[in-house]
Amino acid sequence: MSFETILAVVAILLAIGFDFVNGFHDTANAVSTVIYTKALKPNYAILLSGLLNFLGALLVGTQVALVITRIVPADSISLSFILSSLLASLLWNLITWWYGIPVSSSHCLIGSLFGSGLLACGFEHLALGELKKVLLALLISPILGFTLGSIITYLTLKISREKLINNQKDADNHDTLTRYLHIFACATMSFSHGGNDGQKTMGIITLILAVHFAKYGYDINHVPLWVITCAALAISLGTVIGGWRVIRTIGTKISREKMTHSQGFGACFSTAIISLAASFVGAPISTTHTLSSSVAGATIPVYGVHKLNFTTIKLILLAWLLTLPVAICLSACLFFLIHNIIGIK
């Protein structure tokens, strides 16, 4: 086995590692609301989310994965490009996970691909049409999440018997209907999260296979079944291990009041709708930022704008704004190091 082949295998393992980190970083997306409203016990919630993340990644399709493969021209894909993109994504994901900041794995990966691509083929050769669609989807999805989360929560409050939590009442007294709706929304969002986020790793592995293992029949326009299965397993295992640091941020720090089932249902269900729709049209959105925005939007019908925790929201917005430029710069630096100094082509 040649050194180049070994590096290609290492790159595939790194891609699977990124998917795993994505799973435990984004566990909070699906389980934070059901855990902090006591709709489900933590272990049950995380296991349910892990199973549905697996099914989502396995069943939703590969439209997002194919978009990932088109951002940079196939003839510019090299091991140094793949390694620098994945290492930059992993590094920023781990740093933000450590500090409990819910950033987007999509932002990390797209920014890293763009940063490495700038040095690998130049700005003029990047697929700017595909890149614009990706960036537009990343920008619009949190706005849709905030709006839809607010609307769904408002309607849920109107049709349910749920009462607002106050100092004399416990979250366990919530209306049974909204509790089960909340669990359903959690399950739906886990499925949609796997369906969208799992595909990003599928796209990276497909790139590696098409460029370095083309003699075995791999093609840039087809995602093999074993790649889909590996990505689905990685994101589901990462989800089961869980990311409690980010779970606490979403579950307790965006709103200054305890979360209600109506609020959790509105946030999760709106995120699920947006994420599933994005998967079917091939848009790699940020589930993390969509959910964070949905939680903020869902807080307003329940408690009002004044109960939003603007300190946490500012921190999330700052991370949102920083992730793309940080990922671009970090991956560009790593590409220069790996390609020009270490000499891996």
Secondary structure, 3 states (H helix, E strand, C coil): CCHHHHHHHHHHHHHHHHHHHHHHHCHHHHHHHHHHCCCCCHHHHHHHHHHHHHHHHHHCCCHHHHHHHHCCCHHHCCHHHHHHHHHHHHHHHHHHHHCCCCCCHHHHHHHHHHHHHHHHHCHHHCCHHHHHHHHHHHHHHHHHHHHHHHHHHHHHHHHCCCCCCCCCCCHHHCCHHHHHHHHHHHHHHHHHHHHHHHHHHHHHHHHHHHHHCHHHCCCCCCCCHHHHHHHHHHHHHHHHHCCHHHHHHHHHHCECCCCCHHHHHHHHHHHHHHHHHHHHHCCCCCHHHHHHHHHHHHHHHHHCHHHECHHHHHHHHHHHHHHHHHHHHHHHHHHHHHHHHHCCC
